[in-house]
Structures are given as C-alpha cells and as structure tokens.
Amino acid sequence: MAADPQVSTPKLAFGSAEEPEASTPYAQYAKLDVLHSLQQPRSKVDAELSFIITTQVMELLFDLLRHEWTTAQHALREDDLTAAHAALKRGHHVQDVLVNSWDLLATMTPMEFAAFRPVFGEASGFQSSAFLRLEFMLGNKSARLLTMYQGTPSVHSELTAALHAPGLYDEALALLARRGLAVDVAPGPERHQESEQVTAAWHQVYTDPELADLVLLGEALLDTAERVTRWRQRHYSAVKRSMGAKPGSGGSSGLSWLKQSADQDVFPELWNVRNTL
C-alpha cells in the first residue's frame, strides 16, 4: 500500500559530520542521559528501585508546585485574581499527581521495605528541603528545622528567606485587607495561628455579594488545603502499611508524627468559617 503523501515522516537521523553520535534533540532537551543515571539502588531488592523513582518524581513535583504557588503569590500581590486562580488550579493538578504517586508504593510489603531500609541509613523524606519550602509557603513554619541544613549554606539561606517571607495564605489575607476587610496579620517566621478576626473576615467574604470574586479565591485555597491533607493522609497510610509504628529513619517518632501532621488543618479559618455559614 502506498504511503499517504499528506502524512509526514518524522526525522530519524540527527547529528553532523562533526558529531556523528549526537543524541536526539529530545534527549538533549530533557537531559535524559542525566535523568536515567540518577537511579542507583544500594541493595538487590527489586522494590528499592520503585522507592527511589517515586521519591525522585515527588521531588520534581515539589519544585513544580512551588513554581505554581509562587506564581499565585505574585498574582495576588498585583490583585490579579484571575491569574492567581489559574495558578492555584494548575497546582491542584500537580497535587493530585502527588497524592496518587503513593499508589506506586502501595504494593510494597513490609518485608520488602525492611529488606532495603537499612541501606539508606538516616535518610528520610522529612529532610527534603523542597518539601520544607512548601510547608513554609503554607504557613507551617519552624526555625528549628533549619538546623538540618547548616552544612549546606545555599539551602540554609534560601529556607531562611522563605521562613521570613510572606506565604501563600499571607498574600491572600493581605489582599483581603486591601479590599477593606479587618485583617491584621503580619507575616513572620512563626507558624500561622488561628485567628477569630481572620475567620470573621472570611465570613464577610462569603456573605457579602459584593465580595463574590473573593469567594472563588477562598474556595481555590481550600481546594489546595484539602489536597495537602490528602497527601498527608496517604503518607501516613503508606508508612503504616510498610513499617507500622517503628521509629522513623530520620529520628522522628514515625507514625505518630505523621498522624499529628495529617490532623492539622491548612488555612484553618477557611475551615472554621463553615461553622458559621
């Protein structure tokens, strides 16, 4: 059968006389040679490769989520609710993939995990600077945790700046204040504390028709918060399934610490206002 003249054939040869063994443009663009060299299991347990790849995928998604939340913050500073909402929605898709990424580890048995757990020593996801940066953006700040990064000055400096900078929720509350709502919350290096004043401001948002555009912001932020809780719950379940209540490899109490984290509301006033509507 003759080939359809309207269907173009993709280019199959690359390089030149000077570079006869050049890789494809796709491999060069995505740095695939580097990417596929980063998985280096330390044991012969098959499940370790799945564990490493899942962890690396999560780290990349943390970076992408940080990008979207930072974009949302910049839009909120400019009072651009359309752009902020779009960035948050893109972030929701990233969060959904993050939550579902736990499925990759769901089939790992306790025996498989125990077989390779000793090879990573004190390594723990708790030590992820990218994840901690997201926690700071959510308002879950703790100066004490910066101690982990004293040996890496560039990371320590970046996280110190994030500790003192306004988070995603801070920018939303600042917008509410600019719209005339009674919100007096000064961003700082402390963990966000529930505020009756902020709850009252959100109540006004949800009950005043003239503030309907801010309702969309509140709901988008709540979608973000709910997905954070889903992530924490899946993390808790994954650890409970693979290692039970054993202490965490990084020195944490393991399951009890994860349970406490999963029970903590993100953007608490957006949840509290539901009690009064």
Backbone torsions as a table, in degrees:
resi	resn	phi	psi	omega
1	MET	NA	134.2	-179.3
2	ALA	-71.7	145.2	179.3
3	ALA	-70.5	143.6	177.0
4	ASP	-67.3	118.1	-177.1
5	PRO	-64.7	-17.8	-179.6
6	GLN	-85.9	-7.8	179.2
7	VAL	-98.5	112.0	-178.1
8	SER	-78.1	144.5	177.8
9	THR	-89.8	128.9	-179.6
10	PRO	-65.1	150.5	178.6
11	LYS	-66.9	132.4	-175.8
12	LEU	-116.0	-7.3	-179.0
13	ALA	-121.6	135.8	-178.3
14	PHE	-135.0	172.6	-179.8
15	GLY	92.1	-171.1	-177.2
16	SER	-152.7	-177.1	178.0
17	ALA	-62.4	-32.7	-179.9
18	GLU	-76.4	-32.0	-179.5
19	GLU	-128.5	72.6	-176.1
20	PRO	-66.1	-20.2	-177.1
21	GLU	-110.7	28.0	-179.8
22	ALA	-63.1	141.5	177.6
23	SER	-75.8	172.8	-179.7
24	THR	-68.6	154.1	176.9
25	PRO	-57.6	-34.3	178.2
26	TYR	-62.1	-45.6	179.5
27	ALA	-63.5	-37.6	179.7
28	GLN	-69.3	-43.5	-177.8
29	TYR	-63.5	-45.8	-177.3
30	ALA	-89.3	0.3	-179.7
31	LYS	51.9	50.0	-175.0
32	LEU	-64.7	-31.9	179.4
33	ASP	-63.0	-37.2	177.0
34	VAL	-72.7	-47.1	-176.2
35	LEU	-56.4	-46.3	-175.6
36	HIS	-82.4	1.6	175.6
37	SER	-99.5	-1.2	-172.8
38	LEU	-88.9	-8.4	-179.4
39	GLN	-94.5	103.6	-175.3
40	GLN	-131.2	81.4	179.5
41	PRO	-58.0	147.8	179.7
42	ARG	-102.3	-0.2	178.4
43	SER	-132.0	179.2	176.8
44	LYS	-102.4	13.2	179.0
45	VAL	-79.9	123.0	-176.2
46	ASP	-56.3	-37.0	-175.5
47	ALA	-65.4	-19.7	-177.7
48	GLU	-65.7	-36.9	179.9
49	LEU	-62.9	-42.9	176.7
50	SER	-60.7	-40.0	-179.9
51	PHE	-63.9	-44.9	-179.0
52	ILE	-65.9	-48.0	-177.6
53	ILE	-63.5	-43.2	178.6
54	THR	-60.5	-43.0	179.0
55	THR	-62.4	-43.1	-179.3
56	GLN	-67.5	-38.9	177.0
57	VAL	-62.3	-43.0	178.2
58	MET	-59.5	-42.6	-179.7
59	GLU	-61.8	-41.3	177.8
60	LEU	-64.5	-39.2	178.7
61	LEU	-68.9	-32.6	174.0
62	PHE	-58.3	-43.4	179.7
63	ASP	-63.4	-41.9	-179.8
64	LEU	-65.9	-40.8	179.5
65	LEU	-65.6	-38.9	176.0
66	ARG	-59.7	-41.8	179.3
67	HIS	-59.9	-45.5	-177.7
68	GLU	-68.4	-41.2	179.4
69	TRP	-67.5	-36.3	176.8
70	THR	-65.3	-40.9	176.2
71	THR	-60.7	-42.3	178.1
72	ALA	-63.2	-40.5	178.3
73	GLN	-60.9	-46.6	179.7
74	HIS	-60.5	-40.4	179.4
75	ALA	-65.6	-40.1	179.2
76	LEU	-63.5	-37.3	177.8
77	ARG	-63.7	-29.1	-179.9
78	GLU	-92.5	7.5	-177.9
79	ASP	59.7	28.5	-179.6
80	ASP	-99.1	86.8	-176.2
81	LEU	-68.3	-31.7	179.4
82	THR	-63.0	-48.7	-180.0
83	ALA	-67.6	-38.1	179.0
84	ALA	-63.8	-44.3	179.7
85	HIS	-63.0	-40.9	179.9
86	ALA	-63.2	-42.1	179.8
87	ALA	-66.4	-40.7	178.2
88	LEU	-64.2	-39.1	179.1
89	LYS	-65.2	-40.8	175.4
90	ARG	-62.0	-39.0	177.5
91	GLY	-63.0	-33.9	178.7
92	HIS	-61.6	-39.9	178.4
93	HIS	-65.0	-39.7	176.4
94	VAL	-62.5	-44.3	179.6
95	GLN	-62.6	-37.8	178.8
96	ASP	-62.0	-41.8	178.3
97	VAL	-65.7	-39.9	178.0
98	LEU	-60.4	-46.1	179.7
99	VAL	-61.0	-45.0	-177.5
100	ASN	-72.3	-17.7	179.8
101	SER	-64.8	-20.3	175.9
102	TRP	-64.4	-21.4	177.9
103	ASP	-60.5	-28.4	-179.5
104	LEU	-65.2	-23.1	-179.3
105	LEU	-104.2	-0.4	-173.4
106	ALA	-65.6	-25.1	-177.1
107	THR	-90.6	-2.3	-178.1
108	MET	-75.5	123.5	-178.4
109	THR	-82.1	161.0	176.5
110	PRO	-58.2	-34.2	-179.9
111	MET	-67.9	-40.2	178.5
112	GLU	-64.8	-45.3	-179.8
113	PHE	-64.0	-43.6	-179.8
114	ALA	-63.6	-27.9	-176.8
115	ALA	-69.2	-31.3	-179.6
116	PHE	-114.3	-5.7	-178.3
117	ARG	-55.9	-39.7	-178.3
118	PRO	-61.3	-23.5	-173.3
119	VAL	-74.4	-18.4	177.5
120	PHE	-100.3	9.1	169.0
121	GLY	54.2	-121.6	-177.1
122	GLU	-91.6	5.5	179.8
123	ALA	-63.3	138.9	-179.3
124	SER	-153.0	144.8	176.0
125	GLY	-58.5	-23.2	176.9
126	PHE	-57.6	-23.4	-176.9
127	GLN	-87.9	0.9	-178.0
128	SER	-66.5	117.0	178.6
129	SER	-69.7	-32.7	178.7
130	ALA	-65.2	-40.7	178.7
131	PHE	-68.5	-40.7	179.7
132	LEU	-63.8	-36.5	177.2
133	ARG	-60.2	-40.2	177.1
134	LEU	-65.7	-41.0	178.7
135	GLU	-60.4	-41.5	177.5
136	PHE	-63.4	-38.6	178.9
137	MET	-65.4	-26.9	178.4
138	LEU	-83.5	-8.3	-178.5
139	GLY	98.4	0.7	178.7
140	ASN	-89.3	73.9	-171.9
141	LYS	-97.8	147.2	177.0
142	SER	-157.2	111.5	179.6
143	ALA	-64.5	-29.0	-178.1
144	ARG	-59.6	-33.0	-176.1
145	LEU	-70.2	-17.9	179.5
146	LEU	-66.2	-17.5	178.8
147	THR	-55.9	-31.7	-178.3
148	MET	-61.9	-22.7	-170.9
149	TYR	-111.2	17.4	179.7
150	GLN	-62.9	-26.6	179.4
151	GLY	-81.7	-6.8	178.0
152	THR	-127.0	86.8	-172.8
153	PRO	-54.3	-38.3	-177.4
154	SER	-65.5	-42.1	178.6
155	VAL	-68.1	-42.2	179.7
156	HIS	-60.2	-42.2	-179.2
157	SER	-65.6	-43.4	-179.4
158	GLU	-63.9	-43.3	-178.9
159	LEU	-71.0	-32.5	176.4
160	THR	-63.4	-42.8	177.0
161	ALA	-62.3	-41.9	179.5
162	ALA	-65.9	-34.2	179.7
163	LEU	-60.8	-39.0	-175.8
164	HIS	-93.1	-11.9	-177.3
165	ALA	-84.0	157.4	174.4
166	PRO	-62.6	141.7	175.8
167	GLY	-90.7	-176.6	-179.2
168	LEU	-60.2	-46.0	-178.6
169	TYR	-68.8	-35.9	177.2
170	ASP	-58.1	-41.8	-179.4
171	GLU	-66.6	-36.6	177.4
172	ALA	-66.1	-42.5	179.7
173	LEU	-67.7	-35.1	176.2
174	ALA	-63.2	-36.9	176.8
175	LEU	-64.9	-42.9	177.2
176	LEU	-58.3	-41.9	179.5
177	ALA	-63.3	-40.3	178.8
178	ARG	-67.0	-22.2	177.8
179	ARG	-88.2	7.8	174.0
180	GLY	94.9	5.6	179.7
181	LEU	-84.0	149.4	-176.5
182	ALA	-78.8	87.7	178.3
183	VAL	-131.2	117.9	-178.5
184	ASP	-127.7	75.2	-178.8
185	VAL	-121.7	115.8	-179.1
186	ALA	-94.5	119.8	178.3
187	PRO	-60.9	142.9	179.0
188	GLY	-161.2	-170.7	-176.5
189	PRO	-83.0	7.5	-178.5
190	GLU	-95.9	157.1	175.9
191	ARG	-64.0	141.3	178.7
192	HIS	-62.9	132.6	178.7
193	GLN	-110.2	141.7	178.6
194	GLU	-56.6	141.1	-177.4
195	SER	-133.5	126.0	176.6
196	GLU	-64.5	-32.8	178.9
197	GLN	-63.4	-42.6	179.5
198	VAL	-68.2	-38.9	176.4
199	THR	-60.5	-42.6	179.1
200	ALA	-63.7	-37.1	178.5
201	ALA	-64.5	-43.7	177.9
202	TRP	-65.8	-33.7	176.8
203	HIS	-62.2	-40.7	177.5
204	GLN	-64.8	-39.2	177.8
205	VAL	-58.5	-46.0	-174.3
206	TYR	-77.3	-13.9	-176.5
207	THR	-112.9	-8.8	180.0
208	ASP	-102.0	112.3	-178.5
209	PRO	-56.3	-26.9	-179.3
210	GLU	-72.7	-11.1	-179.9
211	LEU	-109.7	23.3	-175.0
212	ALA	-58.5	-32.8	-179.9
213	ASP	-65.5	-28.9	177.9
214	LEU	-76.7	-22.1	174.2
215	VAL	-62.8	-42.3	178.2
216	LEU	-60.7	-37.8	176.6
217	LEU	-65.1	-45.7	179.5
218	GLY	-58.8	-42.3	-179.7
219	GLU	-68.4	-37.5	177.9
220	ALA	-65.7	-39.9	177.5
221	LEU	-66.3	-37.6	178.7
222	LEU	-67.9	-35.8	174.4
223	ASP	-60.8	-40.0	176.2
224	THR	-62.7	-48.2	-177.8
225	ALA	-61.6	-42.4	-179.2
226	GLU	-63.2	-38.2	179.1
227	ARG	-69.2	-32.1	174.0
228	VAL	-62.4	-43.2	178.7
229	THR	-64.0	-40.7	177.2
230	ARG	-60.3	-43.6	178.4
231	TRP	-58.0	-47.2	-177.8
232	ARG	-64.6	-39.6	179.1
233	GLN	-66.0	-41.1	177.8
234	ARG	-66.8	-37.4	176.2
235	HIS	-60.8	-47.8	178.7
236	TYR	-57.9	-47.1	-178.5
237	SER	-64.5	-39.7	-179.0
238	ALA	-64.1	-42.5	179.3
239	VAL	-68.0	-42.0	179.3
240	LYS	-60.7	-37.8	-178.0
241	ARG	-73.5	-39.1	-173.2
242	SER	-88.3	-28.1	-176.4
243	MET	-141.3	2.1	177.7
244	GLY	64.3	-142.2	-174.7
245	ALA	-96.5	22.2	178.0
246	LYS	-66.2	153.8	178.1
247	PRO	-60.4	148.2	178.5
248	GLY	-67.9	150.8	-177.0
249	SER	-66.2	-25.6	-179.0
250	GLY	-89.0	5.8	177.9
251	GLY	101.9	-3.7	178.9
252	SER	-77.6	172.2	178.6
253	SER	-78.2	1.2	175.0
254	GLY	74.7	-116.5	-171.3
255	LEU	-59.4	-43.0	-177.4
256	SER	-65.7	-35.6	178.5
257	TRP	-67.2	-41.4	178.9
258	LEU	-66.9	-36.9	178.7
259	LYS	-65.1	-42.5	178.3
260	GLN	-61.5	-41.2	178.6
261	SER	-65.2	-42.8	-178.5
262	ALA	-65.1	-27.9	-178.4
263	ASP	-85.0	-4.5	-176.4
264	GLN	-92.2	121.8	-179.5
265	ASP	-72.9	140.6	171.6
266	VAL	-94.6	137.9	-175.7
267	PHE	53.8	61.1	-168.8
268	PRO	-57.9	-32.7	-177.3
269	GLU	-66.6	-29.1	177.5
270	LEU	-69.1	-25.7	173.6
271	TRP	-82.1	-42.0	-177.0
272	ASN	-63.9	-34.3	-177.1
273	VAL	-63.4	-22.4	177.2
274	ARG	-62.0	-23.8	-179.1
275	ASN	-73.3	-16.6	-173.9
276	THR	-115.6	-1.9	-177.9
277	LEU	-87.2	NA	NA
